[in-house]
Amino acid sequence: MTISPLRRLLLLRHAKAARPPGTADHERPLSGRGRRDARAAGRLLAKEDWLPDLVLCSTARRTRETWELAAAELAGLPQVRFEPRLYHPPVPQLLAVVHEVPAHVSTLLVIGHNPSLRDTILMAAGDGVGQRVREVEEKFPTAAVALLAWRGTWDGLDARTALLTGLAVARGARPGPS
Ligand SMILES: O=C(O)[C@H](O)COP(=O)(O)O
């Protein structure tokens, strides 16, 4: 009997972004807190052994900075692609990007935005029982990471095909008084 390969899809919402006046949404940088949380996201990925073979990152500055700071905390660097279709996609568009991932990739990290990430998680693991799905329903905050897992192919991800097997929020400590 052949067992279908395990697919792990990590979805990371960018860390907290600033709103400098006159800056277009796509170019908004991370705030100080966002920069701390992005580094914490890298440490979280390493601690949980959530290490991707491939990273697909929205082209927005806040997602690119989130990845840059998180990646600095990882031992090895996976292949990264900056994907314009991940900047605020409707769920079917995000799914289409995941469906194209090559079969040799086991763990994929998507760095993107709400509401697409939250809606994708609820769609894919929507009838999942348990606390994690309820937590995402309530909130999928900045620098949150969700892990969806299923057996099969990347283009098998669709409504109610995955389990939400991990959920965590990365928070970096504020620097103390010196
Ligand atoms: O993930 C999001 O909510 C969007 O990218 C908007 O980001 P913001 O909360 O920093 O405005």
The ligand as an SDF file (V2000), in Angstrom:
LIG
                    3D

 11 10  0  0  0  0  0  0  0  0999 V2000
   -3.0220   41.4900    7.2580 O   0  0  0  0  0  0  0  0  0  0  0  0
   -3.6840   42.5140    7.1660 C   0  0  0  0  0  0  0  0  0  0  0  0
   -4.6430   42.7960    7.9490 O   0  0  0  0  0  0  0  0  0  0  0  0
   -3.4280   43.4790    6.0300 C   0  0  0  0  0  0  0  0  0  0  0  0
   -2.1740   43.2730    5.4450 O   0  0  0  0  0  0  0  0  0  0  0  0
   -3.5370   44.9020    6.5330 C   0  0  0  0  0  0  0  0  0  0  0  0
   -2.4670   45.1420    7.4150 O   0  0  0  0  0  0  0  0  0  0  0  0
   -2.6160   46.1600    8.5950 P   0  0  0  0  0  0  0  0  0  0  0  0
   -3.4200   45.4680    9.6620 O   0  0  0  0  0  0  0  0  0  0  0  0
   -1.2280   46.4710    9.0510 O   0  0  0  0  0  0  0  0  0  0  0  0
   -3.3300   47.3720    8.0320 O   0  0  0  0  0  0  0  0  0  0  0  0
  1  2  2  0
  2  3  1  0
  2  4  1  0
  4  5  1  0
  4  6  1  0
  6  7  1  0
  7  8  1  0
  8  9  2  0
  8 10  1  0
  8 11  1  0
M  END
$$$$
